[in-house]
Amino acid sequence: MAKRMRIAYDKEGDVLDLSIGKPKKAISREIDDDFFVRFDPVTGKVVGFSILNFERWFKDLKDVKEIPIAGSFELVKS
């Protein structure tokens, strides 16, 4: 069964959170300033991403931040 991506933004904390499937316990690793990848501690699979200081990084829609992530995604009908 395909997992859904959950996107949440905490304006007070200025954190954007992307979870693959339901949020769960994970180990976070900072891969660039304020950019984190979350891993399942048992399987080692990526379960989400977090961006701290989101508005600072993306205050202008022209702003782009590239992070070194490779993956495969699939869009499925719900």
Contacts in CASP RR format, 6 or more apart in sequence:
PFRMAT RR
TARGET T0000
AUTHOR 0000-0000-0000
METHOD contacts of the structure
MODEL  1
MAKRMRIAYDKEGDVLDLSIGKPKKAISREIDDDFFVRFDPVTGKVVGFS
ILNFERWFKDLKDVKEIPIAGSFELVKS
2 74 0 8 1.000
2 76 0 8 1.000
3 20 0 8 1.000
3 21 0 8 1.000
4 21 0 8 1.000
4 78 0 8 1.000
5 18 0 8 1.000
5 19 0 8 1.000
5 20 0 8 1.000
5 21 0 8 1.000
6 17 0 8 1.000
6 18 0 8 1.000
6 19 0 8 1.000
6 21 0 8 1.000
6 22 0 8 1.000
6 23 0 8 1.000
7 16 0 8 1.000
7 17 0 8 1.000
7 18 0 8 1.000
8 16 0 8 1.000
8 17 0 8 1.000
8 19 0 8 1.000
9 15 0 8 1.000
9 16 0 8 1.000
9 17 0 8 1.000
9 54 0 8 1.000
10 17 0 8 1.000
14 52 0 8 1.000
14 53 0 8 1.000
14 54 0 8 1.000
14 55 0 8 1.000
14 56 0 8 1.000
15 50 0 8 1.000
15 51 0 8 1.000
15 52 0 8 1.000
15 54 0 8 1.000
16 50 0 8 1.000
16 51 0 8 1.000
16 54 0 8 1.000
17 23 0 8 1.000
17 48 0 8 1.000
17 49 0 8 1.000
17 50 0 8 1.000
17 51 0 8 1.000
18 48 0 8 1.000
18 49 0 8 1.000
18 50 0 8 1.000
19 38 0 8 1.000
19 47 0 8 1.000
19 48 0 8 1.000
20 46 0 8 1.000
20 47 0 8 1.000
20 48 0 8 1.000
21 47 0 8 1.000
24 40 0 8 1.000
24 47 0 8 1.000
25 41 0 8 1.000
26 38 0 8 1.000
26 39 0 8 1.000
26 40 0 8 1.000
26 41 0 8 1.000
26 47 0 8 1.000
26 48 0 8 1.000
27 38 0 8 1.000
27 39 0 8 1.000
27 41 0 8 1.000
28 36 0 8 1.000
28 37 0 8 1.000
28 38 0 8 1.000
28 39 0 8 1.000
28 50 0 8 1.000
29 36 0 8 1.000
29 37 0 8 1.000
29 38 0 8 1.000
29 39 0 8 1.000
30 36 0 8 1.000
31 37 0 8 1.000
31 67 0 8 1.000
31 68 0 8 1.000
31 69 0 8 1.000
32 65 0 8 1.000
32 67 0 8 1.000
32 68 0 8 1.000
34 51 0 8 1.000
34 52 0 8 1.000
34 53 0 8 1.000
34 57 0 8 1.000
35 49 0 8 1.000
35 50 0 8 1.000
35 51 0 8 1.000
35 52 0 8 1.000
35 65 0 8 1.000
35 67 0 8 1.000
36 49 0 8 1.000
36 50 0 8 1.000
36 51 0 8 1.000
36 52 0 8 1.000
37 46 0 8 1.000
37 48 0 8 1.000
37 49 0 8 1.000
37 69 0 8 1.000
38 46 0 8 1.000
38 47 0 8 1.000
38 48 0 8 1.000
38 49 0 8 1.000
38 50 0 8 1.000
39 45 0 8 1.000
39 46 0 8 1.000
39 47 0 8 1.000
40 47 0 8 1.000
49 69 0 8 1.000
51 57 0 8 1.000
57 63 0 8 1.000
57 65 0 8 1.000
58 65 0 8 1.000
END
